[in-house]
Amino acid sequence: VITRKDLIAESIYELDIKHSEICLFKPGQYVSLKVNENGVRRSYSVAGYQKNTVRLLVDVSPGGMGSIYLEKLSVGDEVEVMGFLGRFVLEEAEAMEETTVYFVATGTGIAPFLPMIEKLLLDGFGGKVVLWWGLRFIKGLYWQKWLQEIKEKYKNFDFEIYMSQPESLWTGKQGHVGQTQ
């Protein structure tokens, strides 16, 4: 059941889906949602999981079948979810041996990294955790307050946001996140 649906930036929704089953979640996994009557499914990385509630981050701007379906959903609607799926997960034992762990993401591709970052920090990782996040425009920016709060709480966490097509108001990093030094 959809318990929350917030438009957090232009074409970007945060959705909470509550379910009754107890599931084992590994940070980095995804869920598969049924997006039409014919059983067509679309996959979405999990941006958070707590107390049987899955948090998804969805960009509806592509306008595909999944985008249209999710944009029409309302709080209280039931959805068919399959998961947790995938092997793109945090190998915490390996990460704990590193002095710095980097996460590089663009747009809503940040979703699977948030649970990974939270897990490392909550489990007392002693090294540095760095997130480099690339976006196109200021209007696509969200979660800055949350990232700043994490940075203040955990002195070993840092992040940089890069704008590839910045407006004149942007004073932060410019360019494509993958092409930075």
Buried (B, 14 or more C-beta within 10 A) or exposed (E): EBEEBEEEBBBBBBBBBEBEEEEEBBBBBBBBBBBEEEEEBBEBBBBBBEEEBBBBBBBBBEEEBBBEBBBEBEEEEEBEBEBBEBEEBBEBEEBBEBEEBEBBBBBBBBBBBBBBBBBBBEEEBEBBBBBBBBBBBBEBBBBEEEBEEBBEEBEBBBBEBBBBEBEEEBEEBEEEBEEEE
